[in-house]
């Protein structure tokens, strides 16, 4: 990879900033080979650190949920106020209810005979 003094020069003249030997791809600062290498290393990094990121996101989501709950806002959308000590606003609650109802009906129709179904 080139040093920081050459970076701007390579970028300005559309030369790959990583290897400094080939022309950079259009709308990019890297050549085709370096883009492939960069993508492979990103995928490997993603696979190696998957559990760490999952744990970090879990903690972040939990903190967001608790903060919204304390403020009395909907924990789903974070915009509307809740009523009667609930965690979701009426709008999100109806959306969640409808989604769960559709899932339930798909399950019922897939597992039972149509004559046995009572709605």
N, C-alpha and C positions, 0 to 999 in steps of 0.2 A: 504494500500500500504506500502511496506517496505521502510525503510529509505535508504539513499544513501550509507551508509557503507555496508549494506547487499546486495545491488543491484548486485555488481560484483560477490559476492559469489553465490547468487541464479542463476545468469546467467551462471556462470561457471559450476555449478552442475545441470543445466537444471531443475530448480525449478521455478515455476511461480513467477515473480518479483512483481506482484500486490498483490496476496493473500498470497504467501509464503507457501502454504500448498499442492498444487498438482504439478504433473510433468507438465512441459511446453510442448506445442505442438512442433513437429519437425519444425525447421527453424523459431522459434518464441520464445519470452521471456514470453508469457502468456499461461495460461491453456485454455482449451476450454470454460469454463464458463466465465472467465474474458475477453476472446476475444469477446464473444457474448455481454457481458455488455458494453464493450468498443465500439463495433459497434453500439449498440442501442443509447448510449450517443452521439456518433458522428453524427448519423442520426438526433437526436433531436436538436443538436447544429446547424447542417446544415439547418434544417427547420426554426429554430428561427432567424437565422442571414442571411437568404437568401437575403432580400432586401438590407441590408448593403453591402454585398459582391457584389451584382449587381451594386449598385451605385459606389462602389470603382472601379470595373472593367470598368464601363462606363467612369469614369474620367481618368483612366489609358489609356484606348484605345484612348480617345480624345486627351490626351497629346501626345501619340505616333504618332497619325495621324498628328497633327499640327507640331511636330518636323520633321517628314519625309517630309512633304510638304515644310517646310522652307528650308530643305537641298536639295530639288529638287530630292528626291528619290521616288520610287513607294510606295504609301501608302498601297498597298496590300501585296507585298512581302518584301519591304524594302531593296532590293538589287540593282536593276537596276535604272539608271537615266531616268527621264522622258523627253519628248520632247514637244515643243510648249505649255508650261505652262499647261500641263495636270497633273492629279494626279496619273495616272497609267501608267506603261510602256506598250510598244506595246504587249509584251508577255501576261501580265495579262489582258490587255484590250481584247485581242482576246479570252482568256479563259472565261472571264466574259460575253462577247458578245455571245459566243457559248452556255454557260449555260442558258442565258436568252432566246435565240432563241429556245432551246429545251423545256423550260418551256412554252413559247408562243405556240409552235406547239402542245404540249400536251393539252393545254387549248383549242386551236382552234379545234383539232380533237375531243375533248370530248364534245364540245358545239355546233358544226355546222355539217351540212350535208357535206359529202365529195364532192358533186357536186358544192357546194358554195365556196369551199376553193381555193384561188388563192395564189400561192407561188411566 
